[in-house]
Amino acid sequence: MIQRIQSIYLLLAGIFAALACAAPCALFTGAQHEASCTLYGCHYAAEPAAEALFTYPFGVTLMTALCTALPLIVIFGYKNRKRQISHVNLAMLMAVAWYAVCAAYCFAAANRTGFEVAPSFGLVFPALSLLALYLAKRGIKHDEALVRAADRIR
C-alpha cells in the first residue's frame, strides 16, 4: 500500500535528492577573488570572469535527476516487494555514485581551471537521501517477513 512508512521514507529520499539542486555542493575560488563559481546539483553559477572556464555539469545533473526520480518511482512498486527491494538497492547505489560523479567533476574542473575547491552544505542532502533509502529498505524487508509469516500460518 502507498500509506506504508517506507513510502514516506522513499518520498523523503526523493525530496532530499531534489534539494541537492537548490543547495550549493561545491565552491570554486580562483586566485582573483572576483572569479568564483558555485556548483549546484543540476547547474553551476559562475561570476562573469570565470564563466568561460567551466563546463555544464551533465554527469552531476543526470545523477541528481536519477537520484530524485528513482525513489519516487519505487513508491508505486509496492505490489512486488522483491523488485522494490532491488530498485531501492539501485537507488542507494545511485546515491553513492552521485558523490563519485560530483567529486570527479570538481577535481576535473579544479585541475582545468586552477581554482580551489571547497565542499559546501549541499553535500549533506544525498547522504540524507541514502539514509532514507536504507530505512525504506528495512521497512520493505519487514513487510516481506510479515507476509511470509502469514503464508506459513495458512
Disulfide bonds with the S-S distance in Angstrom:
none
